[in-house]
Amino acid sequence: MTHQLRVSDTFGPPTAPPPCHAPTPSPLTLLVQWEKVDNKPAFIVYSVAAFSAIWLSSTVVNALNGLPLVSAAALFRKAWPPPSSLLTA
C-alpha cells in the first residue's frame, strides 16, 4: 500500500493570525477586582514595596554599570613604556 502526499493535504486554507495582544480590561473590571481585595492596606504596602525594590535594584545596577572594570591609569601603565623589542628595528 503506497501513500501519496498531495499538496492540498499539507497546506490547508489560510487562517487568520492570532491576535498580537490581549484585550485591555475595562476600568469597571478593575474596580470589581479591587472590591474583591480583602486587605487593601496590605495590598497597597506590598505594591509600594515591590515598586521600591525594583527602583532600588535598577539604581544599583546603573551605579555598578558606571564603574570601569579596569581603570584608565592601569591601562596606560601597561601600554607605556613600550617593550624594548618594539623600539629596536
C-alpha positions in Angstrom: 0.0 0.0 0.0 1.6 3.3 -1.1 0.7 6.7 0.3 0.7 9.6 -2.0 1.1 13.0 -0.4 -0.9 15.8 -2.1 -0.1 19.5 -1.7 -3.7 20.1 -0.6 -3.1 17.7 2.3 -0.2 19.7 3.7 -1.4 23.2 3.1 -4.9 23.9 4.3 -6.9 27.0 3.8 -5.4 30.2 5.1 -6.3 31.0 8.7 -6.3 34.4 10.5 -3.2 35.1 12.5 -3.7 35.0 16.3 -4.2 38.4 18.0 -0.9 40.0 19.0 -2.1 41.3 22.3 -4.7 40.5 24.9 -7.7 42.9 25.2 -7.2 45.6 27.9 -9.5 45.2 30.9 -12.1 47.9 31.3 -12.0 50.2 34.3 -15.2 48.7 35.6 -13.5 45.3 35.7 -10.6 46.7 37.6 -13.0 48.3 40.1 -14.7 45.0 40.6 -11.4 43.2 41.2 -10.4 46.0 43.7 -13.6 45.5 45.6 -12.8 41.8 45.9 -9.5 42.5 47.8 -10.0 41.9 51.5 -6.9 43.6 53.0 -6.5 46.7 51.0 -3.8 48.4 53.2 -1.6 45.3 53.0 -2.0 45.2 49.2 -1.0 48.9 48.9 2.0 48.3 51.2 3.2 45.3 49.2 2.7 47.2 45.9 4.7 50.2 47.1 7.4 47.8 48.5 7.6 45.9 45.2 7.9 49.2 43.2 10.6 50.5 45.6 12.6 47.3 45.3 12.6 47.4 41.5 13.5 51.1 41.5 16.3 50.5 44.1 17.7 47.5 42.2 17.8 49.5 38.9 19.6 52.3 40.7 22.2 49.8 42.0 22.7 48.2 38.6 23.1 51.7 36.9 25.7 52.6 39.6 27.6 49.4 39.0 27.4 49.9 35.3 29.2 53.2 35.7 32.2 51.6 37.4 35.1 50.8 35.0 36.3 47.2 35.1 39.9 48.4 34.5 41.0 51.9 35.3 42.4 54.1 32.6 45.6 54.6 34.6 46.2 50.8 34.8 45.8 50.6 31.0 48.3 53.4 30.5 50.8 51.9 32.8 50.8 48.6 30.9 50.9 50.4 27.5 53.8 52.7 28.3 56.7 52.4 28.0 56.5 50.1 25.1 58.5 46.9 25.2 62.1 47.2 24.1 61.6 44.8 21.2 59.3 47.4 19.6 61.8 50.2 19.9 64.7 48.4 18.2 64.3 47.7 14.5 
